[in-house]
Amino acid sequence: MIRKPAGEWQREQAVITTARRAAVGGVVAARTTMHAFRGVVCWGFALLWGFAALAGGILGGSLPTLIGAGGMALGAAWLGNRAFARARSAIAPDR
């Protein structure tokens, strides 16, 4: 007669569960990192264009530069905020 293995044969399910959790955690980390990187890049451009708007518009006296570069800075800041919000929602999608 074939005997059942002693005690340790049920540990395979724990290994599979741990591997699945690690894989899901890796996917979440990859998505979160990509969105956070996009947010940092967008905010970098927002700061650059905001400085250009202030330097060209106020110090240089050019109203079109102030409006154009300022608008691009606002748009880049808005996109950066959206990217950071997506990074937060990738961590906790149930909230």
N, C-alpha and C positions, 0 to 999 in steps of 0.2 A: 504494500500500500504506500502511496505517496503522502508524505507528511507536509504539513504547512510549515513555512519557515518561521523561525523563532523571532518574535517581536519587531525586528527592524524592517520588515517588508512593507509596512504602511508608511514609511518615511518618504517614499517616492512622490507621493502627492504633495508633500510640503516642498520638495525641491522644485516641482513643476509650478506650484503656486508662487514661489519666490522668484523664479525665472520670469514668469508672466508679469509680476509686479515690477520687476527691474526693467523689463522691456517697455512697459507703459510709462514708467518714470523717465526713461530715456527719451521717448517721443515727446513727452510734455516738456522736458528740459530743452530739447532742440527747438520746439515751437516758441517757447518763452524766450530763449536766447535770440532767435531771429527777430522777433517783434521788438525786443529791447534794443537790439542793435539798430533797427530801423528808426526807433524813437531817438536814439542818441544822434544818429546822422541827421535826421530832420531838425532836431534842436540845434545842432551845430550850424546848419545852413540858416536857420532862423536867426541865430545870433550874428552870423556874418552879414546877412542881408539887413538885419536891424541896424547894425553899425553903419553899413553903407548908406542906408536911408537917412540916418541921423547926420552922418558926415556930409553927404551930398546934398541933402535937403535943407538942413538948418544952417550948417556952416558954409556950404557952397551957394545957398540961395536958390536951389533948383527945386521947384515944386513938383514937376513930373518925376524926378528921382525920388523925392520923399514919398509920393503916392505909389509909384511902381515898386520900388524896393521895399517899402513898408508893407505893401500888400503881399509881396512874396514872403516876407518875414512872418506875417500873420498866418498865411497859408501853410508854411512849413511848420510853424509852432502847432497849429491845429492838427496837422498830420502826425506830428510827433506825439501829441497827447493821445490821439487815437491808437497809435502803435503801442504806447505804454499801457493803455486800457486793455488792448487785446492780450498783451503779455500777462496782465493780472488775471484776465478771464481764463487764460489757458491753464493757470495754476489751480484756480478754484472755479470750475465751470458751473457748479450748482448754486452759486451766490448770485 
